[in-house]
């Protein structure tokens, strides 16, 4: 629907990237010269291949091509969505059977005391009204198995070494449990033993027994070990990762494979990729597919990191307003903020994830007044039904934007979809204006003020809570509704700059195209580095770390080769999880190289940990005299993948061409009707400055420039709000 360049196409590879959101499926088609065009379709969760077809056809038509022609010349195809999250939320996953270390049969119910996760403030204050998180496994299908390996000691080498066999696996109990699970109709079997993150042999032994029983009964069910899914400490988080993989991942794999089938039907020769929750792209054969749980919003942050590096902006706060939510993320010194334990749908997983904060203020959020005349926005959303103005039965934020004049009802998706302003106005009057005794436009303005204030508060608190100053950050806003509301949620916050891009509505898909082809591997470790070690002891520890990395490197090469990647082209980034001896929490520490052969390399690791620690805490919080404890090693394996570029354009005069001016329309803004000039995004050039009050329209979004403000286009056609 919008093309960033008219550069001629050659025979090199295209890149396709998709963001299947709750309302729209966005497609980014990156041309061989790195420029790109954007397509869009209504999201259909019940028929994802159709949304894929429509969005890619829309993008291809901008270049005068067919979907078949694009796929035949496509070098990478990345598809992101929320199918796995929807499976968990609806409870429509596979029936799971679980074997655990005997004595831990109730772990699925106790959940480490984390039953409060995902509660609203109202639920927190009224616990008697709170419903427990939907279980992913029936407690009746959890079986205890006698086994135990030693886990080592947190304080020092004063117990048996990690991995020491204390109780062998009870084979009869495993056989009995597997038969019981089969008889109860379980569709997948999970195994969680207490210290498998240190040594996986007991879990793998139980898996071999389970697979033998399945063969004897003529069945083929997946058997999944926690050590293969999340080989890290904290068994409650590891359990959740295992259950997500068992309950949801395989079903979603089938759904993604149906999209891949559609791509191949169009002539695509490669494998469909999706995004990991911590960045990086993988194909559908990826063993730990649960790590793609929230792939859609991650694309926006990866795209922001790409833009920041290109424009020389180290610190960015991202604001993504789509159909269902408003998501805020931070990039500090060109690095994504990563959390080690992801909280998703009331569950805490042992999953690295890009850190995001959200509030339920989206364009499709339902607006309603309760019996006490209190106004509410969300959490329900119209999704792809948009609002009363299209085919939803309740008032939404988009309905109000149509009534107020911000959104043109005749130009939704470039005019492909017509919205009914009269129906939206009637719904606003009935749902809000009459109950509150206001005029229609007063009611609409009040709702938008509430929505914008909620988002403004989230932006302020996320930055302030981490001790940062907004003056040091650039706000990058995107999403289909982000440019419509930016004037409100950025008001009163002094950022270094406020920017967006012409393809803001498809920015998350653009970020997916920017992602590396990357896998992350971790392995639990229990290694102490006390002070006073001699060179021989330090060399021994360094070799332990090197050996662990080599094992992960071998896993990465094997796995990537299975996915069609040349293992000789795989490169690695190395890191460890470390802490001072006696601390309870470890901190991920990145290293410049994987060299680990002797005392000098071990000291380099310690120095890297100390540098990282002083970025998190004041220098006075350091405690090197305690010594150091390593609890995990990890590495990232990266393979080559085509990338987009941000093209430069010659600068034009500040005054836009006459061809960019569409006309004008009345907008109810700041309590009064105001005439806004309307411009066409595609016809505005680098160097142009749009004076407010103005609206810049695009088939996929609307940029609002209020009175007294300007929107200028730099040489990359990045929009700067002043």
RAJOMO-V908400 format. One line per field, one symbol per residue. phi: phi as a letter, one per 20 degrees, with the letter a starting at -180 (. if undefined). A space follows every 10 residues. Layout:
phi = ???
//
This chain:
phi = .cdeadgfed efeecdbcce efdcdecdde egenfbcccb bffcffbfgf fggfffffff ffdmdeffff ffdeebcdcc acfffffffe mdefeddcdc ggodfeffef lmmefegnff fffffcffef efggfebfgf ddcecfaadf dmcferedcf fgnffdcffe ffffgfffff fffenfdbdd ccdgdffebe ffffffffff ffffffemdc dfcdeffeeb fcfmffffff fffffffdff ffgfffffff fffffeofee dfdceffdno dcefegfdff fegcefffgf ffffffffff emdfdcdecd ddedbcdccc cdlmdffdde ceeclncdde cfbffcdccf dcfeffdbde femeeccnef cflfemrgfd bddcfcffgf ffffofdefe cflmnfcdde ffffffffff ecffgemdfg ffffffffff fffgffffff fffffemedg feddeddanf dgffdggefe fndeefaccb cgdgfdfffg fffeffebdd ccbfbccdcf fnfeffffff fgffffffff ffffffffff ffenefffee dcddacdcaf gofeddcfce dfbefbcagf ffffffffff ffffeecfgf efbfffnccd dadbbddcdf bgcfcdfecf edffffffff eeqbbececl nbfcedfdce gfeedgnfce effbcdebgd acdedfgndc cddefemfed ec
//
